Amino acid sequence: MSKSLTLASLLLLSSALVAPAALAQSDVSAPADGAATGTTNTGAANPGMPTAAEEAADQSGNVDVSIPGADIVVVGRRGANIERAAPQVVSVLSAADIKRTGEGDIAGSLQRVTGLSVVGGGYVYVRGLGDRYSLALLNGAPLPSPEPLKRVVPLDIFPTSVIASTLVQKSFSPNFPGEFGGGVINLTTKAIPAESYLEISGGVSGNSETTGKLGYTYFGSGSDWTGFDSGSRDVPPLLQSVFDDRVRLSDLSLTEQQAIAMQFKNARTTLLQKNNNIPVNWSASLNGGTAFDMGGSTLGVIATASISNKWRTRDALQQASIDLTQPAGKSFEQVTTDNEITVNGLVGVGLESDVAKARWTALYIRDTLKRGQLAVGQNDGGLIGADYMQQNTAWYERQLLDLQFTGEFKLSDPLSFNVRASYANSQREAPYEREFEYVRSNQDLAIDPVGNRFINRLDRQRGDASVTFSDLNEDLMYGGADLTYELTPDIKATVGYAYQNTERTSSRYELHYDATNLPIPVQQQRPDYLTSDYTIQYFGLRLLDFSDNYPIYEAKLRVHGAYGQLQAQITPEIALNGGVRFESGRQEVTGRDIYLTGTVPSNTISKEYWLPAATLTWEFQENMQLRFSGSKTIARPQFREQIAQIYIDTESSRAFRGNPYLLDSTLWNADARYEWYFARDQRVSIAGFYKSIKNPIEAYTTINDRYDVVTSFANAPKATLYGAEIETQKYFDLSDWSSSGFFASRRAVLIANYTYTQSKIKVGDTDTTIPYTFDPANGSAPPLASDYFIDGRPMTGQSDHLVNLQIGLEDTDRLSQQTLLLTYASKRVTSRGPNLQPDIIEQPGLSLDFVARQGIVLGGVNAELKVEARNITGRKYKEFQSLGDNRVYYNLYDIGTSYAASLSVNF
């Protein structure tokens, strides 16, 4: 029989049921299978702290996931389990799941979800599809990205302290945006509390490859430890006027160029310093909330704030080769020390009643990376028999501000209305990216032999020095509304509309020092002396602009989406959820003609799409059901991929260049899944999936005769992807082992999942593609796709095997939890190899972690002690090309084992 749930129960359901709007935040929910709803343990052992069993109850009965729209009819025997009740294929990472993993950011927690893997920089790959095929939302609203190369926000900037739960939906429903290639990841921020609380926490951590070891850093400014520069890295006034007036440096006199160069902050941004004892990492946070009874309604306020300061040193081998039958032509040992400072805060205010719910959320995240880097090696593309030393200093600021409002209103018994609006701004600043290159050789270089001394002639053949200023600003406006009408107790219909407008401005100015005939003693000087005011004036140093003609680009994306969706209980056992989305999108990327060349590079993709989707759920037994779904979705190019401008990726230390000829991709998706909920919080599911992709965007790499490695993008003709997933969650009661003692109140938990994926690029004999080097003005035809892609190769980012395993012990009477976490991802392609050579492969490998959480009482106050050990097996990071026995490493370094301890006190 169908049944209507109360408002409180309805708030449990995911946004998959209706609009993707704010997965709002409510601790009010219906108990599952008669379980208690309280989250406070009143036992004497640890009063006030949630037990493992109660946190698990939160997972199925009190998951902090809800939807705008109160009057929703849930049909069939769904219970309160969200994964079971949702009409789509979803996975929910609850607060309890996040706490069990012990991860500090949400990207780390998501890698435990079936079919998901996380690639450098916090980007989530869903079912073997790269981050371009996933969609990240915050409370149902899209987010701007602070990364120049991406339009998808990196999830490692979201601390777990501000996230209440995460929903991953893998089958498309029309209420979500059409850019839904692999799935949507919807982050839900903290809830309006059921009762007042205050939590203070702090922690320390270290890494075997970093803490107490040799690293490199530089001064910068006295406030760097906070993640905020004191202003010393601001663009100098004279250079800023050149940017504003659109003046080429080559049009300035030598005196004017030198005046600009002498305004640069010199020693504090160039002088790399050894640190033989890199400090420990530390973090601190403050969380609190309260609720007020307003007479028929509840007003809630919640606030969080935190700061963390982390260090990471990587001693990496970086190589490149034009001919894999020969040893690497370029080989460097590069030591990089990153100091990452993250500051964040969240404020939420909500008002709830029986017929309405309104919520306002403000989120601020600032993530700053301070980098010192030193590399020594050989490059046969330069001087034969020469050694090179490269020194880099950098400062990268990423900032996100997000303001949201959501409202859910029950207009009448059959009718409900939801509205949502958000404004978000993201910024990225990278001032004073400094790079110096020195050369050492015993050959006669038309100067006196220098033996074992490194020299810098500042002529880019035997030494170089540069300074780069980058800036990005992106604004995103979003609004949406939907109306749900209950036609019968078994049928409800939803219509909705959503609008998104994203605007980005990004600039990158790369300036090089230039000099000839510097005396040997000057060539040997350290960087701050080499570019000092004296050297600039006395030896006539000039500035060269390597920014190309278009150092600034502007990008816009406007999307109008209208959708209709029907949810029907055809029989007591069979439910159908289906509909269609009409989406009109216009994406423009335009280079700003700063130097008035008369040519403006531009790429516009303006299309309309009809995106149907349907999911059939058959509950053929009381605790078992089958799902079948099919849909059509799209994937658009990233902004930076559409402009032929060089960008240096901070994670891989490689150059990327966009392609103004990219097209969007179209995907046809099919899913089937079997689910068995054999006991409370326990389940087994098996799924299969298939995707056919037209015009998939693939990365490919080129190498010139100087071994400069550049990665770009092009559309492959077609690709297919298919695979299977299996997951299980099972608890084992251990109380039978002993009526007293350690096991009397404990249970074992097993959470495991495995994903098998295969993909193939399809390239026909006559298929073509358009790389960034193509010039339609010369009248030539586009090149063959087979010049860039090999038929049958896997798609970039796809691992054949993903494994996650969690084995642990939990106390059901008090907070006491010990968990082993194993993660494995098989090798995957990061880029097509140059000149149809073997692909560049990343080998993530196996990682083993241990997390222990223990509730304790300190002076009558409840507290939680947590200890962690990460990468216990000592996994290395490997990215390479190989041919036969020859292997060339693009990146090879030890990750190290990390240890952490933290204490949270609850008042």
N, C-alpha and C positions, 0 to 999 in steps of 0.2 A: 504494500500500500504506500502511496505517496504521503508525505507529511510536510507541513510547513514548520520551519524552525523559528524560534524566537530571534529577536534582534541580536541578542548576545551570542547565540550560536552562529548566526549568519556571519558575524564578523570574523569567524575563523577561516572562511573560504578564501582562496587565493584570487588574485585579480584575473586569473584565467577565466573565471566565471562570467565576468561582465567586462568592464573597461579596465585598461591597464593602469588605471589611475593609482592614486596613492595607496600603496599597501600601507594603510595607516597603522596606528599603533594602539592596540587595546589589550589589556590584560584580563578583560572580562570575557569569559568563554564558558562553553558547556563542557562538563567532564566527559571523558571517554570511558565507556564501559563501566560506569559507576565509580570512577576514580575520584579521589578528593581533588578539589580545585585549588586548595591553598598552596602557597609557595613558601610558607614559613614553618620550619620544624620547631615544634615546641618540646622536643625531647630534652632531657637533662644533659645529654652528652654534648650537645652543641646548639643551644637555643638560638633561633633567629637565622640560622644558615640553611639554605636549601640542600636537601639530601640528593644523592644521585637519582633515587627513584622519583623525587619530586621534580627534578630537572627533566627527567624523562617524561613525566606527566606533562610538563610544559611542552615537550616536543609534540605530543599527540593531542593534548587537550588544551594547552594554554600557549600555543605557538603565537608569537607576536606578529601575526600576519592577518590582515583584513582588507576589505575592499570598500570603496565608496558605493553606496547603494545598500539600503537596509532591507528592503522587502524582497528577498530572494527566496525562491522555493527550491529546496533541495529534495530531490526525489530518490527513491530507492533506499537501500539499506547502506547508507554511506558512513554513518557514525561521524565522529569529529576529526578523523584523520584526514589531513589536507591532501596528501598525495592520493589517497583513495577517493576522496570526494570530488576533487577537481575533474572537470570534463576533458582535460588535456593531460599530456605526459609531462609531469612536473617532478622536481626534487626540491625538498625544503631543507635548508640548513638553518636549524633553529639556534637560539641562544645557547641551549645545552650542547648542541653539536659543536658550535664555535668554541665554547669553553673547554670541551673535551680535547680539541686539537691543540689548544694553547697558543695558537698563532697570534701574532701581533697585528697583522693586517688581514683584510678580508680575502685578498688574493691567495694567501697561504692556506686559508680555510677552504676555499673553493676547489683547490686541487684534490681534495678528498672526495668530491662529488663524482658519481659515476659518469664517465665519458668526458670529463673535463681535465685539462692540463693547463699549467701556467708557464708562460714563456717569459724570458727576461724583461724586466720593467713592469711586471704585474699584468700582462695581457693574457686573457683567458681564451683558450682554444676549446671549442665545443665539438665533440665527435670528429676530431681530426681536421676541422676547418679552422683557418687562421682567425685572428681577432677581427679582421674585416667582416667576418660572417657572424659575429655575435653583437648583441645589443645590450648596453648597460643602462639601467634606469635607477633613479633614486626616488623611492616612494611613487613609482609609476611615471615619473617625468624624465625626459632625456637630459643628458649632461654634456656640457662642452668639455673639450679636451685641452689640457695645458701642454700637450706635446706637439711640436711642429709636424712630425711625421705621421701623426695619427689623428683621426676624428673620434676614435674610441678612447674613453678616459681610462688611464691605467688604474687598476683596482688596488695596487699596493699603496696608494695614498690614503685609503680609507682604513683607519684604525678600527679594530673590532670593538673598541669601547663605544663607538657611536652607532653601531649596527646591531639591531635587535634580531633580525633574521634575514635570510636570503632565499629567494625563490628562483629556481632555474626551470624555465619552461622550454621543452625541446620540440614540441609540436606547435605549429603556428595557429593562432586564432585571430580573426579579423580585428579585434579590439586593439591589437598591438601594431606598432609601425611596420611597414612592409619590409624594412631592412632586417630581416629575421632569417638569416641564412642557416645558422646552426642552432640558434636559440637566443632567448632573452634572459638576462640576469637582473633581477629586480631586488635592489637593496632596500630594506625597510629600516628606518632610523628608530631610535629608542621610543618607548611607549609613554603615554600618560600613566603615571604609577597608580596602582591600586591603593597604596599607602605611602606615607612619607618615608624617605630614606636618604642617607648620606654615605657615600663610599669614598675612601681615600686609599690610593694604592701607589706603590713605587717598586721599582725593580732594577736589577743590574744584570749584565750579561757580558760574555766574552767569547772570542773565537780563537781556536788554536793557531790559525794562520795570521791573525791580526793582533790580538791583545798582547801587549808587552813585547811585541816584535818590531822590527824595522819597518818604517813607513815614511812617506813623504808628504809634506804639507807646506803651507806658506802663510804669511801673516794676514793679508787682506785688510781686515779692519778689526778693531777691538770688540765689536759686537757680533762677530761671526758665529760664536757659540750659540746664539739665540736663533740663528737662521735669518736674521735681518741685517743687511749691510748698513753701515753708518752713513752712507752717502759717498764714500770714497770711490765707489765703482760707477758713479754716474758718468754718462757720456760727457767728455770735456766740452766747454762752451763753444770753442772755435769749431770743433768737429761737428757739434750739433747744428751750428749755423750752416755748415756745408751741406749736411743732410737736408735741412729745411729749405735751403736755397737751390737745391738740385744742381749743385756744382760738382763737376768732375775734378778729382785731385790732380789729374794731368793738366788741367787748365790753370792751376795755381802756380805761383812762382815758387822757387826753392825756399825763399824766406818764409812764405806763407805755409808751406808744407812743414817746415821745421818748427814753426810756431805751434802748429797743431800737435806735432809729435812731442814737443816739450811740455804740453799740458797733460800728457798721459801720466797716471799714477804709475810709478816705475818700480822701485824696489819692492814695495808691499804687494804688487801683483805679479812680479816676475821671479823673485828670489825663492827658489825651491829649497826647502830645508829638510834635513834628516830628522826623524824622530825615532830614536831607538827603543822607545817604550810607549807604543800607541795605547791610549787609556781605555778603560772599560766603557761599555755602553751603559746608559742609564735612562730611565723613564719615570714619569710621575703623572698621575691623573686624579681628577676630582669629579665625582658624579653625584648628583642629587636631584630630588624631585618631591613634589607634594601635590595633594589634591584637596579641593574644597567642595563641600556640599552646598549647592546654590538653590536648594529647594526645587526638586524636580529635574535638576541637571547637575553635572559635575564639571568643575573647572580644574584642569591639571596643568602643572608647569614642570618641565624637566630641563636640566642643564648639565652639560659635560664639558670638560676642558682637560687637555693633556699636552705633554711635551715629551719628546724622546730625542736622544742624541746617540747616534750609532756610527761605528767605524767599520770599514771593510778594506782590507788590503788583498790585492790579487797579483801574484807573481806569474805572469802569463807568457807563454811562448806564442808568438804571432808570426805566421809565415804566409807566403804566397808563391805561386808558381805558374808560369806560362806553359810549361811543358812538364806534365806529370811523369814523364819517363826519366826526368833529370831531378837531381836534388833541388830543394826549394831555392829559388833565386833571391828571395827576400826572407830574412829570418831575424827577428828581434826578441830579446827578453825585455818585457815591459812590466814594470812595477807600478801599480796604481793604488792610491789610497783615497778612499771616499769617506768624507764625514757628512752624514745625512742627519739633518735636524728637521723634525716634523712637529708642527704646532697645530692644534685643531680645537674647535669649540662648536657646540651645538646648543641651541635653545629651542624648545618646543612648547607651545601653548595650545591647549585644546579645550573645547566645550562640547559636552555630550549630554543628550537627553534620549528619551525613548523614540523620538521621531526625527532627530537631527544630530549630526556630528560635524563640527567644524574644527579644523586644525591648521595651525601656522607653524612652519619649521624654518629655522635659519641655521645653515651649516657653513663653517669656515674651515678650510684646510690649507696649510702652507707647508710645502715640502721643499727643503733647500739641500742641494748637494755641493759640497766644496771638494774639489779634486786637485790632487797633486800627482804627477805622473813622470816617470823617467824610464827611457828605453834605450838600449844599446844593441846594435846588431849590424848586419851586412845587407847590402842591397846592390845586386849586380846590375840593376838598371841605372845606377848612378856611376860612380867611379869604381872600376874593377880593382879589387884588392883594398877597398877602403872600408873603414868602420864608421858607423854613424851613431851619434848620440842625440836623442830627441827629448826635450823637456816640455811639459805642458802644465799649465795651471788654469783652473776654470772655476766658475761659480754659476750654478743653475738654480734659479728660483721658480718653483711651480706653485700656483695659488688658485684656489677654487672658492668662490662664494656662491651659495645657492639659497634662494628664498622661495618658499613654496606655500601655497594655500590649497586646501582640499575641503570640500563640503559634500556631505551626504544627507539627503533629505527624503523622508517618506511622505509623499504628497497625499496618498490615500492608500487604502488597502491594496489595490492592484498596481499602484503607480509609485515609482521612486525616481529621483533625479540626482545626478552626481555632477559636480563641477570641480575643476582643478586648474590651477594656474601656477606658473613658476617663472622666475628670472634667474639666470645663472651667468656668472662671468668667470672666465678662466684667463690666467696670465702666465706667461713664461718669459723670464728675462735671463739672458746669458751675457753679461757684460765682461769685458776683459778676458776672453778666451785667449790665453797667451801660448804661443808655440815657438820653440827655438830648435834649430837643428845645427849640430856641429859635425865636422868630418875629420877623420884622421887617416893618413896614408903615408907610406914610405916612398911612394912614387914622386917624381918631380912634377909638381903641379904648375909649372911655369912660375913657381916661386921657390923659395928655399925649402928643401925637404923639412918636414916638421916632425918626423919620427913618430913617437907615441903621444904627441900632443894633439888634442882636439882643437880645431880652429873653426871660425865662422867668418866667411867673407861677405855675408849678406848679399850674395848674388844668385841664390837659389840653385846653383850648380854645386857649390862647395860651401853651403851653409844658408840658413834662412831664419827669418824672424817675422812673426805676424801677430796681429791683435784683431780679434773679431768681436763685434757687438751684435747680438741678436735680441729680438723682442717679438712677442706674440700677445695679441689680445683677442679674445673671442667672447661674444655675447650671444646668449640663447634665450629666446622668448618662446614660451609654450603655453597653450591653453587648450582645454578640451571639456566636453560635456557629453553626457549620455542619459538616455531615458529608457527605463525598463518597465514593461507592462506585463502583468501576469494575466494571460488570456484565460487560462484554466489552472487548477492546481498542478497540472502536469506540464503546462506549456508556458513559457515566458519568452518575450521578444525584447531585444535591445537595439536601439539605433543610437549612433553617436557621431561626433565630429571632433577632430583634433587638428590643431595648427601649430607648426613649428617654424621658427625663423632663426637661422644661425648666421652670424656674420663674423668673419675673422680678418684681421690684418696682421701680417707677419713680415718682418724685415730681417735681413742678415747682411752686414757690411764686413767684408774681410779685407784688411789692410796689411800690406807687407812693407818692411823696411828695405831699402835698396842702397847699396854702396859698392864701390869698386876700389881696389888697390889699398885696402886697409893694411897697415903694418902688422907683422906677425904678432907682436905683443898685444895689439888691440884685438886681433882675431881670437886670441886665447882668453879674453876677458869673460867673466861671468855675465849673465844676461843683463843685470841691472846696470853694470858699467858699460856694456856694449851698446845699450840704447839710452845712455845718460845724456843730459843736455850738452855736456862738453863734447862727447863723441858726435852727437848730431850736428853741432855747429862747426866743430873744427874739421871734421872729415866729410862734411857735406852729405849727410844721410838724407834720402828722399823717402816719400811714401808712395806706394803703388796700390791702386784699387783693384782687387781681384773679385769684386762683387758682381761681375757681369753687368749687363745693361739694365737688369731688372732686379735690384736688391729687395724690392718690396712686392708682395703680392696680396691681393684681396680676394676673399672667398665668401660666397653666400650659398645658403641652402634654404629654400622655402618649400615646405611640404604641407599640402592640404589632404586630409584623410577623412573619408566618410565611410561608415560601415553599418551593416545590419547583421544581426546575429540572432539565431533561434535556438533555444534549448528546450528539448521535449523528451518526456518520458513516454516512449512509445508503448512499452509494456512495463510491468513491474521489474523486469530484468534488463530491459534494453533502453538505453538513453542515447539521444543524438544531439550533438552540438555542432552547428554549422552556420556558415554565412559567407559574406563576401565584403571585401574592402576595396573601395575605389581610392586610389592615391595619385595625386598630381604633384610631381616634384620638379623643381628647377634648381640645378646646381651650376654655379659659375665660379671659375677661378681665373683671375686676370692679373697679369703682371703690370705694375704701375710704371709708366714710362718716365722714370725719374730724370733721365738725361736727355729727354726730348729727341729720341731717335726717330720718331714718327711711326714706329712699329710697336704694337701692343699685343703680346702673346695672350691668348685667351682660349679657354675650353669651356663649353657649355653643354650640359646634358639636361634636356627638358623632355620629360616623358610622362605619360599617363598609364596607369596600370590597373587592371582588374585582378584582384588577388583572392581567389576562393579558398576556403578551408572547411574541412568537415572531420569530425571525430565521432566514432560509434563505440559505445561502451556496453559490453554484454556481461552482466553479472550472472554467470551460468550456475554458480553455487554461492552459498551464503557468504563465504569469505574469499571467493575467487572471481576474477573478472578478466575479460579480454578487451583491449582497445585497438582500434584500427583508425588511422588518420591519414589524410592526404591534403596537400596544400601547394600553393605557388607563392614564392617569395622573391625578393631581389637583394642585391648587394651593390652599393655604389662605391666608386673609388674614394680614397681618402683625399682630403684637400691637397696635401703636400705632394701626393702622387701625380697631380695634374699640372704641375708647373716644373719646367726643366731647370731646377735650381738645386745646387749642391747643399746637402745637409749632413752634418756629422752626428751619427747616432752615439749617444753617450754610453750605452750598454755594451755594444760590440766594438766601439772605436773605429767604425767604418763609415765611408762616405756613401750617401744615397742621393740619387737624382730622379726627379719625377718625369712623367711622360704625359704631355698635353693631349695625346690621342687616345687615352683610355676610354673604354666603354663600361657601362654598368653590366652586372651579371644577373642572369635569371636562373632560378632554381625551382625544380619540381621535387617535392618531398613526399616520402611515404614511410609510415611507421606502423609497427604492430608490437603489442606488449601484453604479456601475461603477468598478472599480479595475484599473489596469494598472501592474504593477511591472516596468518594462522594463529596469532595471539596478539595481545595488546603490545604495541610498539615493536612487533616482530613481523617480518615479511620476507618474501622472496619474489623477485620479478625477473623476467627474461624478455628482452626486446630485440627487435631487428629493425634496421633502417636502411633507406636507399635514397640517394639524391642524384639527380641529373642536372648538370650545371652548364649553361651556355655562356661563353666569354668569361671564364674564370680569370682573375687577375693573378699572375704569377711573378715572383721576383726572379731576376736573372743577374748575373755578375759579369763584369768586364774587367780586364787587366791590361794596362798599357805596357810599353817597353820599360817604363820606370817602376813597374810593379805597383802602380797606384790602383787600388781596388775600389771599384764603384759598383753599387747595386742599383738597378733600376727595375721598372715594371712594364709588363705588356700583357695583353689579353691572349691566352691560349684559346683555340677554337672551342673545345668542349672538354668536359671531364665528368666522370662518374665516381661516386663514393658510396660504399655500403659497409655494413658491419652489424655487430651484435653486442648486446650488453647483458650482464647478469649481475644482480646484487642481492645481498641478504643482510638482515639484521636479526640477531638471535641473542636472547639472554638465558643464562644457565644458573638456576638457583643452587647455591652451594651450602645452604643451611643444613641439608641432610648429612653433610660430612661431619658436622659437629653441632650439638645443641648449645654449646658455649664456646668461647674462645674466638679466634680470628675469623673463622668462616661462618659464624653463627648468623650474621646478618648481611652476608656478602653474596653477590652474584657476579658471574663472569659475563662479559659482553663481547660479541663478535660482530663486527661490521666489515663487510668485504664487498668489493665490486671489481669487475673485469670488463674491459671493452676491447673488442677486436675490430679493427677498421682496415679497409683496403680502398685505395683510390687509384684512378688511372687518368692521365691526360690523353685525349684523343686528337691526333694530328693527321689530317688527310694530305694527300700528295699536292693538292691545289689550294689548300687552306693558306690564308695570309694573316699577318699581324702587322702592327705599326709600332715600331720602337721610337724612342724620343729623338733618335738621330735622323728619322725620315724627314725629307723636305719635299712636300707636295709641289712646291713652286718649280722644281726642275722637271716636272712632267713624268717622273719615273713611277712605276707601279709599286705598291707596297711589297715588301719582301715576303718570302714564303715563311709560314710559321715553323716549318721544319728546320729553318736556320737558327731557331732559338729554343725550340722544344722538341723533345724526342717522344714519339708515340709510346704510350704504355708506362711512362714514368709516373711515380706517385706525386700527388699535389704537395706543395710546400706546407710544412707544419703538421703533416699527418704521421702519427706513430701507429704502427701495426698493433701494438699491445700497450694498454694502460691497466695498471693494477693498483688497488688501494686496499689496505688491510689494517684494521684496528682491533687489537686484542687487549682487553683490560679487566680490571677488577673494580667493583663499586660496592660501597656500603649503603644499604637501604635505610639505615637508621641515622646516619650523619654523613656529612660531606667527607668522603675519603675515596679517591679515585686514582688509579694507576693504569696508564695506557701506553702500549707500544703501537707506533704508527709506521707502517711501511708503505712507501710509494715507489712505483716503478713505471718508467716510460721508455719504450724502445726507441731506437734511432729514428730521426725524422729529417726531412730536407728543409734547410733554411733558405737556399737559393739555388737556382739552376747554375751549373758550372759554366765558366767562360768558354766560348768557342766549342760548345757541345761536349766539353769534357765531363767527367763524372760530376754529379751534383755535390754541393757543399752540404755536409751532414752534421747534425747535432746529435749527440749521444747523451741524453739526460741520465740514464742509468737508474740505479736503485738507491734510495735513501731511507734510513731507519732512524726514527725519532722516539723519544720517551718523554712522557708528560705525567707528572704526579701533582694532584691537588688534595689538600688536606685542610679541613675546617678545624680551627683552634679557637681558644678563648684567651684573650690578653687583657688582664685587669678587668675582667667582667665584660669585655667588649668582644663581639664576634669578629673573626678574621679568617682569611683564607691564605694559606701558604702554597705557592706553586713553584716547582722546580722542573727544568726542562733540559734535555740533551738532544741536539739536532745533528743530523748527518753522522751518526755514530760509526757507520761503516767507512767514513772517509771518502765518499764519492768525489771524483774529479769532474770538472766541466771540460767537455771535449767537443770541438767543432772542427771538421777536417774534410779534406778531399783525399781519396785514395785510388791508386791504380796498381794492381798487383801487390807487390810488397812495399811500394813507395807510398808514404802517407805525408801529407802536408797539413799542418795544423794552423787554422785561422785563429783559433783560441784554445789554449790548453793551460789550465791552472787548477791548483788545489782549492777546494771550497773551504775545507777545514771543518772541524767539529765545534759546535757552539754550545755553550752552557749558560743557563739563565736561572735566576731566582727572583721571585716577586712576592710582595705581601699586600693584601687588600684588607682594609679594616672597615667594617660596616657599623654605622651608628644608628 
